[in-house]
Amino acid sequence: MTEAAPTAGFGRRGMLLLAALLVLGLGLRLVGLSSSFWIDEVDTLVAIVRQPLATIVISYGSENQHPLYSVLARLAVVAFGESEAIVRLPALLFGVASLFAVARLGRQLIDETTGLLAALLLAVSAHHVWFSQNARGYTGMLLFTVLATSEFLRLLSAPTRRGAWRYALFAALAAYTHLTAVFAFVGHALVWAGLRFWPAQTTATGPVRPLVDCAPAPLPRATATALAAMGGAAALALLLYAPLAGDLVAAFTARASGASVTVAKVEPWTSPLWAVRQMIESLGVSPFALIGIAAAGVLALIGTVSLWRNGRRAFVLMHLLAPPLALAVLLTLHRHLYPRFFFFEAGFVAIVVVRGARISGGWLSCNLPGCKVRRTELWGIAVVLAVAAASSLSLERVYAHPKQDFVGARDLVEARAKPNDARVAVGPAKRALPDYYAPSWTKADTAADLAAIRAAAATTWLVYTLPEQLAAARPDVWEVVQRDFEVVAELPGSMGGGTVFVARAGH
C-alpha cells in the first residue's frame, strides 16, 4: 500500500466528511440516552452528583468518583434539572468530541483517510456508544488521553513551550477524570526515555530505525521541554487531587491492606480471565461475535506491525506499554479488572484496525489481475467499511434494553404485588431501588433482615442483580435467595452480566 504523508489539516472534503461523522455519532448516542440507570450510575448520582460542588471536589468515597465528570454532571444538573439524560450529558459530549480527536490523531499519524475511518469505527462501535451514554468519566478519559498523545508526538520532534503546557493540561485532565489514565502517561515517559537512549544508529548491515520517523530535537531543548510537559502534568494533577488526597489514600490503603489470596479467589472480578469474559459477553456470546473479535484482532496485529515498520514506533510502544503496566498494578492492589479501565486505548485500537484493514485490502487488490494504486486504496477502504458495518450490528444490544432494567423490575412488582406484600432489594440492587427508583421499598443487608421482612408479610417480592457479587459479599443472603425464592422474571440489560432478577416467596 502506498504510504501517504501525514497532512497538516483536513481538506474541505475531509471537513465535510468529519462533520457528517460527528452528526452520525451524536445521533447514535442520543438513542436511548434516557433509559434506566445501572447501579454505578445511581451511586454516582445519589452519593456524589447530588452533593454541593464544594463537597464533590474534596471527597473520594468510592471508585465511582470520577472527579472531573462529577463536577460537570453537577453543573449540568443544576442548570437543566435531574434526569438520566442530563446526568449522562458530559459523557455524551466527551464521546462525540473523542471522535474528532481520534480523526485528528489518525490524520496526524498517517493520513486524512485513516483518521476519518478510525472515527467511523468508533462512531458505530457498540462499546463507544455504550460509554457515551454512561454517566461516568470513561469517554472523557479517552478524549484527553488522545489529545495528550497527539501533543506528545509533536513534542518528540518539535518541542515548544505551548505544546508542553497543552500536553500537561490534557494529561492532568485525563488523570483527574479517571486515575487509570496515568498508565498511558507513564507509557509516554518510558518512550521519551527510550528516545534519549536509543537514537538512530548505523550498523554494518545498515541504519537502525529510530522510534520515530523524524529526527528527534536537540537533546538539551527536548529534555527541558519534556520535563516541563511531564512535570507540569504531574504537578497539575496533584494540585487537582490535593483536596481529596486523604480520602483517596485511605480508599486504596484499605483495599490493599485487606487483600489476600482468599479475597482474590472470592472476588472473580479481580481475575484477568473474568475481564476477558466480560468484554466478550458485552458483544454477545455468539459465533458471529467471536469471529468478529478474532478478525479485529488479526487486523489490529497487522496494523500494529505495519505502523512499527513504518516508523510510528513511539505511538505503538506507548500504547503497548500502558495496558501491562495497568494490569500489573491493579493485580497487585487486588483492584477490580473491569475492561472499561482500559478504555483509554480505544483510539489506538481504532487506528491500528483501520491500518490493518487498509493493508489487507491492498493485499487483496494486488493479488487480483491488473493491480492499480487507486484500486488498492479503494479495496482498503472497502475492508474498513465492511468492518464498520459488522461492528454496527452490535448496536442492537445497546438499544434493545437499558443498561440495567430496574425501572422494569419495579413496575413489574408493583403491577403484580398486593398492597400488603413486602418489596425488598438485596445486594447491589439496593442502590438502584430503595435509594433511587423505589424509595418506599425495603433493604435487606443480612439474612436476619430478610427473615424479619418476610415474617411481616404474606408474600415477599425480591429484586437482585449481579449474583456473583451478592454471593461473594453476603453469602448468607444468597443462600436464602436460592433456597426460598422463586425467580419469576429475568430482565436483561446491555451491561454484561447486568440481568435484573425478580423473585417471590411466601411464608
Backbone hydrogen bonds, N-H to C=O, Kabsch-Sander energy under -0.5 kcal/mol:
donor,donor_aa,acceptor,acceptor_aa,energy
4,A,2,T,-0.7
7,T,107,R,-0.6
15,M,11,G,-2.7
16,L,12,R,-2.1
17,L,13,R,-2.5
18,L,14,G,-2.7
19,A,15,M,-2.5
20,A,16,L,-2.2
21,L,17,L,-2.3
22,L,18,L,-2.4
23,V,19,A,-2.2
24,L,20,A,-2.6
25,G,21,L,-3.1
26,L,22,L,-2.6
27,G,23,V,-2.6
28,L,24,L,-2.5
29,R,25,G,-1.4
30,L,26,L,-1.2
30,L,27,G,-0.6
31,V,27,G,-1.0
33,L,30,L,-1.7
35,S,32,G,-1.6
41,E,38,W,-0.7
42,V,38,W,-2.0
43,D,39,I,-2.4
44,T,40,D,-2.5
45,L,41,E,-2.4
46,V,42,V,-3.2
47,A,43,D,-2.2
48,I,43,D,-0.5
48,I,44,T,-1.2
49,V,44,T,-2.8
50,R,45,L,-2.0
51,Q,48,I,-1.8
55,T,52,P,-1.0
56,I,52,P,-2.1
57,V,53,L,-1.7
58,I,55,T,-1.3
59,S,55,T,-0.6
59,S,56,I,-0.9
65,Q,62,S,-1.8
66,H,64,N,-1.1
68,L,176,Y,-1.4
70,S,66,H,-2.8
71,V,67,P,-2.4
72,L,68,L,-2.2
73,A,69,Y,-3.0
74,R,70,S,-2.2
75,L,71,V,-2.1
76,A,72,L,-2.2
77,V,73,A,-2.5
78,V,74,R,-2.5
79,A,75,L,-2.0
80,F,76,A,-2.8
81,G,77,V,-2.3
83,S,81,G,-0.5
87,V,83,S,-2.4
88,R,84,E,-1.6
89,L,86,I,-1.1
92,L,88,R,-2.1
93,L,89,L,-2.4
94,F,90,P,-2.7
95,G,91,A,-2.4
96,V,92,L,-2.2
97,A,93,L,-2.4
98,S,94,F,-2.2
99,L,95,G,-1.0
99,L,96,V,-0.6
100,F,96,V,-1.2
101,A,97,A,-2.2
102,V,98,S,-2.5
103,A,99,L,-2.2
104,R,100,F,-2.4
105,L,101,A,-2.2
106,G,102,V,-2.8
107,R,103,A,-2.1
108,Q,104,R,-2.1
109,L,105,L,-2.4
110,I,106,G,-2.6
111,D,106,G,-0.9
115,G,111,D,-1.9
116,L,112,E,-2.4
117,L,113,T,-2.6
118,A,114,T,-2.5
119,A,115,G,-2.1
120,L,116,L,-2.0
121,L,117,L,-2.3
122,L,118,A,-1.9
123,A,119,A,-2.5
124,V,120,L,-1.8
125,S,122,L,-0.9
129,V,125,S,-2.5
130,W,126,A,-2.6
131,F,127,H,-2.5
132,S,128,H,-1.7
133,Q,129,V,-0.7
133,Q,130,W,-1.0
134,N,131,F,-1.2
135,A,133,Q,-0.5
136,R,134,N,-3.4
141,M,137,G,-2.4
142,L,138,Y,-2.2
143,L,139,T,-2.4
144,F,140,G,-2.4
145,T,141,M,-1.9
146,V,142,L,-2.5
147,L,143,L,-2.3
148,A,144,F,-2.3
149,T,145,T,-2.5
150,S,146,V,-2.3
151,E,147,L,-1.9
152,F,148,A,-2.6
153,L,149,T,-2.4
154,R,150,S,-1.4
155,L,151,E,-2.3
156,L,152,F,-1.4
157,S,153,L,-0.6
157,S,154,R,-0.8
158,A,154,R,-2.6
164,A,160,T,-2.1
165,W,161,R,-2.0
166,R,162,R,-2.3
167,Y,163,G,-2.5
168,A,164,A,-2.3
169,L,165,W,-2.3
170,F,166,R,-2.6
171,A,167,Y,-2.9
172,A,168,A,-2.2
173,L,169,L,-2.3
174,A,170,F,-2.3
175,A,171,A,-2.3
176,Y,172,A,-2.5
177,T,173,L,-1.4
178,H,174,A,-2.3
181,A,178,H,-1.6
182,V,179,L,-2.0
183,F,180,T,-1.3
184,A,180,T,-0.5
184,A,181,A,-0.9
185,F,181,A,-1.2
186,V,182,V,-1.9
187,G,183,F,-1.9
188,H,184,A,-1.5
189,A,185,F,-2.2
190,L,186,V,-2.4
191,V,187,G,-2.1
192,W,188,H,-2.6
193,A,189,A,-2.4
194,G,190,L,-2.2
195,L,191,V,-2.1
196,R,192,W,-1.6
197,F,193,A,-1.5
198,W,194,G,-1.7
201,Q,208,V,-1.0
203,T,206,G,-2.6
206,G,203,T,-1.4
208,V,201,Q,-3.1
209,R,207,P,-0.6
213,D,311,G,-0.6
217,A,156,L,-1.4
222,A,218,P,-2.8
223,T,219,L,-3.0
224,A,220,P,-2.2
225,T,221,R,-2.3
226,A,222,A,-2.7
227,L,223,T,-2.5
228,A,224,A,-2.0
229,A,225,T,-2.7
230,M,226,A,-3.1
231,G,227,L,-2.2
232,G,228,A,-1.9
233,A,229,A,-2.0
234,A,230,M,-2.4
235,A,231,G,-2.7
236,L,232,G,-2.6
237,A,233,A,-2.4
238,L,234,A,-2.6
239,L,235,A,-2.2
240,L,236,L,-2.3
241,Y,237,A,-2.3
242,A,238,L,-1.4
244,L,241,Y,-1.3
245,A,242,A,-1.4
248,L,244,L,-2.2
249,V,245,A,-2.8
250,A,246,G,-2.1
251,A,247,D,-2.3
252,F,248,L,-2.1
253,T,249,V,-2.7
254,A,250,A,-2.3
255,R,251,A,-1.6
256,A,252,F,-2.5
257,S,253,T,-2.9
258,G,254,A,-1.4
259,A,255,R,-0.6
259,A,256,A,-0.8
264,A,260,S,-2.3
265,K,261,V,-1.7
266,V,262,T,-2.4
267,E,263,V,-2.5
270,T,267,E,-1.7
271,S,268,P,-1.9
275,A,271,S,-1.7
276,V,272,P,-2.1
277,R,273,L,-2.4
278,Q,274,W,-2.5
279,M,275,A,-1.9
280,I,276,V,-2.2
281,E,277,R,-2.8
282,S,278,Q,-1.9
283,L,279,M,-0.6
283,L,280,I,-1.2
284,G,280,I,-0.7
284,G,281,E,-0.7
286,S,284,G,-1.6
290,L,286,S,-2.4
291,I,287,P,-2.5
292,G,288,F,-2.3
293,I,289,A,-2.5
294,A,290,L,-2.4
295,A,291,I,-2.7
296,A,292,G,-2.6
297,G,293,I,-2.3
298,V,294,A,-2.2
299,L,295,A,-2.5
300,A,296,A,-2.6
301,L,297,G,-2.2
302,I,298,V,-2.5
303,G,299,L,-2.7
304,T,300,A,-2.5
305,V,301,L,-2.5
306,S,302,I,-2.3
307,L,303,G,-2.5
308,W,304,T,-2.2
309,R,305,V,-2.5
310,N,306,S,-1.4
311,G,308,W,-1.3
312,R,307,L,-2.7
313,R,211,L,-0.9
314,A,211,L,-1.8
316,V,312,R,-2.0
317,L,313,R,-3.0
318,M,314,A,-2.5
319,H,315,F,-1.2
320,L,316,V,-1.8
321,L,317,L,-2.2
322,A,318,M,-1.0
325,L,321,L,-1.7
326,A,322,A,-2.6
327,L,323,P,-2.9
328,A,324,P,-2.6
329,V,325,L,-2.1
330,L,326,A,-2.7
331,L,327,L,-2.4
332,T,328,A,-2.2
333,L,329,V,-2.2
334,H,331,L,-0.9
335,R,330,L,-2.8
337,L,269,W,-2.8
341,F,338,Y,-2.0
342,F,339,P,-2.0
343,F,340,R,-1.8
345,E,342,F,-2.0
346,A,343,F,-2.0
349,V,345,E,-2.5
350,A,346,A,-2.4
351,I,347,G,-2.1
352,V,348,F,-2.6
353,V,349,V,-2.3
354,V,350,A,-2.2
355,R,351,I,-2.4
356,G,352,V,-2.7
357,A,353,V,-2.7
358,R,354,V,-2.6
359,I,355,R,-2.3
360,S,356,G,-2.5
361,G,357,A,-2.7
362,G,358,R,-2.3
363,W,359,I,-2.2
364,L,360,S,-2.4
365,S,361,G,-2.4
366,C,362,G,-2.4
367,N,363,W,-0.7
367,N,364,L,-0.8
368,L,365,S,-1.8
376,T,372,K,-2.7
377,E,373,V,-2.3
378,L,374,R,-2.4
379,W,375,R,-2.7
380,G,376,T,-2.1
381,I,377,E,-2.4
382,A,378,L,-2.5
383,V,379,W,-2.1
384,V,380,G,-1.8
385,L,381,I,-2.6
386,A,382,A,-2.1
387,V,383,V,-2.2
388,A,384,V,-2.7
389,A,385,L,-2.5
390,A,386,A,-2.4
391,S,387,V,-2.6
392,S,388,A,-2.3
393,L,389,A,-0.7
393,L,390,A,-0.8
394,S,391,S,-1.7
395,L,392,S,-1.6
396,E,393,L,-1.1
397,R,394,S,-1.3
398,V,394,S,-0.8
398,V,395,L,-0.6
399,Y,395,L,-2.1
400,A,396,E,-2.2
401,H,397,R,-0.6
403,K,36,S,-0.8
404,Q,36,S,-0.5
406,F,404,Q,-1.8
409,A,405,D,-1.8
410,R,406,F,-2.7
411,D,407,V,-2.5
412,L,408,G,-2.2
413,V,409,A,-2.3
414,E,410,R,-2.5
415,A,411,D,-1.8
416,R,412,L,-1.6
417,A,413,V,-3.1
421,D,418,K,-1.8
422,A,459,T,-2.5
424,V,461,W,-2.7
425,A,442,T,-2.2
426,V,463,V,-1.7
427,G,444,A,-0.5
429,A,426,V,-1.2
430,K,427,G,-1.9
431,R,428,P,-1.4
432,A,428,P,-0.6
433,L,429,A,-2.2
435,D,430,K,-1.5
436,Y,433,L,-0.8
437,Y,432,A,-2.9
438,A,433,L,-3.6
441,W,438,A,-2.0
442,T,423,R,-2.6
444,A,425,A,-1.6
450,L,446,T,-2.0
451,A,447,A,-2.2
452,A,448,A,-2.1
453,I,449,D,-2.0
454,R,450,L,-2.2
455,A,451,A,-1.9
456,A,452,A,-0.8
456,A,453,I,-0.7
457,A,454,R,-1.2
460,T,505,A,-3.3
461,W,422,A,-3.2
461,W,459,T,-0.5
462,L,503,A,-2.9
463,V,424,V,-1.9
464,Y,501,F,-2.0
466,L,499,T,-0.6
469,Q,466,L,-0.7
470,L,466,L,-2.1
471,A,467,P,-3.0
472,A,468,E,-1.9
473,A,469,Q,-2.8
474,R,470,L,-2.9
478,W,474,R,-2.3
479,E,475,P,-1.9
480,V,476,D,-1.5
481,V,477,V,-2.5
482,Q,478,W,-2.4
483,R,479,E,-2.0
484,D,480,V,-3.0
485,F,480,V,-0.6
485,F,481,V,-1.4
486,E,504,R,-2.6
487,V,485,F,-0.5
488,V,502,V,-2.8
489,A,502,V,-1.6
491,L,500,V,-3.1
494,S,402,P,-2.2
495,M,403,K,-1.7
498,G,495,M,-2.5
500,V,491,L,-2.7
501,F,464,Y,-3.0
501,F,499,T,-0.5
502,V,489,A,-2.7
503,A,462,L,-3.3
503,A,501,F,-0.5
504,R,486,E,-2.2
505,A,460,T,-1.9
507,H,458,A,-0.6
